[in-house]
Amino acid sequence: MKIDDVGNLMYLYMKEITPSESIDTPDFLIKSTAKALNELGGRNWIPVIVKETGEDEYQVIANSFIYAVAEEAGLERIWCIIADDSQDTAKLTKILTGEITPKINLSHATRDEIKAALEYLIEKPGSSLKGVKLAVATNRIDEAPRKYWKNLDPITTLKCGITKAKLKDLKQVFYVTPEPLPEVIKDLVLLKTLTVTELKNMAKKRGIAGFSKKSKDGLIQLLSE
């Protein structure tokens, strides 16, 4: 890669550029925008973001819609910004151009971050979270022992209107990086998020007698004492 080219705005030939992936955009939008592009000057004033893959060879990493429109319009050259070839740069440019949704780590997210993410999901057209009470869900998730969660499933036990069927939407904006569980846990809220197997293993390690035939509620009671 020519280091001097990184960050530059360059007018590249379309034949030198390859797309990185197909885009999920209706044909109508591409064709109608291409028509407008040709009618209104034929220059893409919003540049495509590319990385260099070889001598006079580039690949699109963001603003793929503009590349598709330029291709449909039959442009010979388009304006591009040259980015470096790191994965972080590719991810960031896709976030900045709105091609992917940024995610936040629910294990350590602030209350304001949780509220903003939930509000975004609830208001999104077609969201399964319509009807979820924002204040209730925000408070219960914020107060939960999130830093130990291995996935988002424990949210369904918080009685905040979010069921298993609705977790798919939450995965659009949240992920977790769990911390190891403490050796001794007596917090009822945290204990309720654990599986029966996890509770039994914990009781065994603590040398608690009579745990093997206990139900989940019984195990939680034993471990909380």
C-alpha positions in Angstrom: 0.0 0.0 0.0 1.1 3.5 -0.7 1.1 5.1 2.7 0.9 8.6 1.2 -2.4 7.7 -0.4 -4.2 6.9 2.9 -6.7 9.7 3.6 -6.6 11.1 0.1 -9.5 12.0 -2.0 -8.9 10.4 -5.4 -10.7 10.3 -8.8 -10.4 6.5 -9.6 -11.5 4.5 -12.6 -14.4 2.2 -12.0 -12.4 -0.7 -13.6 -9.9 -0.4 -10.8 -12.5 -0.9 -8.1 -14.3 -4.1 -7.0 -17.2 -4.2 -4.6 -16.7 -5.9 -1.2 -20.1 -7.5 -1.0 -23.6 -7.2 -2.4 -25.9 -4.6 -0.8 -29.5 -5.2 0.3 -31.0 -2.2 -1.5 -34.1 -2.3 -3.7 -33.3 -2.2 -7.4 -35.6 0.8 -7.7 -33.5 3.0 -5.5 -30.3 2.1 -7.3 -31.8 2.7 -10.7 -33.7 5.9 -9.9 -30.6 7.3 -8.1 -28.4 6.4 -11.0 -30.8 8.3 -13.3 -30.7 11.3 -11.0 -26.9 11.1 -10.9 -26.6 11.2 -14.7 -29.2 14.0 -15.0 -27.6 16.2 -12.3 -24.0 16.3 -13.3 -22.7 12.7 -13.1 -20.3 13.2 -10.2 -20.6 11.4 -6.9 -20.1 14.3 -4.5 -20.3 11.8 -1.6 -17.2 9.6 -2.1 -16.9 5.9 -1.9 -14.5 4.6 0.8 -12.0 2.1 -0.6 -8.8 0.3 0.4 -5.9 -0.5 -1.8 -5.5 -4.2 -2.6 -2.7 -3.9 -5.2 -1.1 -1.6 -7.7 -4.0 0.5 -9.1 -6.5 -2.0 -7.5 -9.0 -1.0 -4.9 -11.9 -2.6 -3.0 -15.0 -0.9 -1.6 -15.3 -1.0 2.2 -18.1 1.6 2.8 -20.6 3.7 0.9 -21.4 0.6 -1.2 -24.7 2.1 -2.3 -22.9 5.0 -4.0 -20.6 2.5 -5.8 -23.7 0.5 -7.0 -25.4 3.7 -8.2 -22.2 4.8 -10.1 -21.9 1.3 -11.7 -25.6 1.5 -12.7 -25.1 5.0 -14.1 -22.2 3.8 -16.2 -19.7 6.2 -14.8 -16.1 5.8 -15.9 -14.6 7.3 -12.8 -15.8 8.1 -9.3 -14.5 10.0 -6.3 -13.1 7.8 -3.5 -11.3 8.3 -0.2 -8.5 5.9 0.4 -8.5 4.2 3.8 -6.1 1.8 5.3 -6.7 -2.0 5.2 -7.3 -2.7 8.9 -10.5 -4.5 10.1 -11.1 -1.7 12.6 -11.1 0.9 9.8 -13.5 -1.2 7.7 -15.9 -1.6 10.7 -15.7 2.1 11.7 -16.4 3.3 8.2 -19.4 1.0 7.9 -20.7 2.4 11.2 -20.1 6.0 10.2 -21.9 5.5 6.8 -24.8 3.8 8.5 -24.2 0.4 6.8 -24.0 -1.4 10.2 -25.5 -0.6 13.6 -23.0 0.0 16.4 -23.3 -2.3 19.4 -22.7 -1.6 23.1 -21.4 -3.9 25.7 -24.3 -4.5 28.0 -21.9 -6.0 30.7 -20.6 -2.5 31.4 -23.1 -0.1 29.7 -24.3 3.0 31.6 -28.0 3.5 32.3 -28.1 6.3 29.7 -26.6 3.9 27.1 -29.1 1.2 27.9 -32.0 3.7 27.7 -30.9 5.1 24.4 -30.4 1.7 22.8 -33.8 0.4 24.0 -35.5 3.6 22.8 -33.9 3.2 19.4 -35.2 -0.4 19.2 -38.7 0.3 20.5 -39.2 3.1 18.0 -37.7 1.2 15.1 -40.4 0.3 12.4 -41.5 -3.3 12.7 -39.8 -3.8 16.1 -41.0 -6.7 18.3 -40.3 -4.4 21.3 -43.3 -2.2 20.6 -45.3 -1.9 23.8 -42.3 -2.5 26.1 -42.2 0.2 28.8 -38.9 2.0 28.3 -38.5 3.2 32.0 -39.3 -0.2 33.4 -37.0 -2.1 31.0 -34.2 0.4 31.5 -34.3 0.3 35.3 -34.5 -3.5 35.6 -31.7 -4.2 33.1 -29.5 -1.5 34.7 -30.0 -3.0 38.2 -29.4 -6.6 37.1 -26.0 -8.3 37.6 -25.2 -7.9 33.9 -21.5 -8.2 34.2 -21.8 -12.0 34.8 -24.3 -12.7 32.0 -23.1 -15.2 29.4 -25.8 -14.0 26.9 -28.9 -11.9 26.9 -31.3 -14.6 28.0 -31.4 -13.5 31.7 -33.3 -10.3 30.5 -36.3 -12.5 30.0 -36.4 -13.2 33.7 -36.6 -9.6 34.7 -40.3 -9.2 34.1 -39.8 -6.1 32.0 -41.9 -7.1 29.0 -39.0 -8.6 27.0 -39.6 -12.3 26.2 -37.4 -14.8 24.4 -39.1 -14.0 21.1 -37.9 -10.4 21.5 -34.3 -11.1 22.2 -33.5 -11.2 18.5 -34.1 -7.4 18.3 -31.9 -6.8 21.4 -29.0 -8.6 19.7 -28.9 -5.9 17.1 -27.4 -3.4 19.6 -26.2 -5.4 22.6 -23.5 -7.9 23.3 -21.9 -9.1 26.6 -18.4 -10.0 27.8 -19.0 -11.9 31.1 -16.7 -11.7 34.1 -16.0 -15.0 36.0 -18.6 -15.7 38.7 -17.5 -15.2 42.3 -16.9 -18.4 44.3 -19.7 -17.5 46.8 -22.9 -15.8 45.6 -25.8 -15.0 47.9 -27.4 -12.3 45.7 -30.9 -13.6 44.9 -31.2 -11.6 41.7 -27.9 -13.1 40.4 -28.8 -16.6 41.6 -32.1 -16.5 39.7 -30.2 -15.9 36.4 -28.2 -19.1 36.8 -29.2 -22.6 35.5 -30.0 -25.5 37.7 -26.7 -27.1 36.7 -24.7 -24.0 37.6 -26.6 -23.7 41.0 -25.9 -27.4 41.8 -22.2 -27.0 40.9 -22.0 -24.0 43.1 -23.7 -25.8 46.0 -21.3 -28.8 45.6 -18.3 -26.5 45.7 -19.6 -24.9 48.9 -20.2 -28.3 50.5 -23.9 -27.7 51.0 -25.7 -30.9 52.0 -29.0 -32.0 50.5 -28.8 -29.9 47.3 -29.0 -32.7 44.7 -32.8 -33.2 44.8 -33.7 -29.5 45.2 -35.6 -27.6 42.7 -34.2 -24.3 41.3 -36.1 -22.3 43.9 -34.8 -24.6 46.6 -31.2 -24.3 45.4 -31.5 -20.5 45.3 -32.8 -20.5 48.8 -29.9 -22.7 50.0 -27.2 -20.7 48.3 -28.6 -17.4 49.5 -28.4 -18.3 53.2 
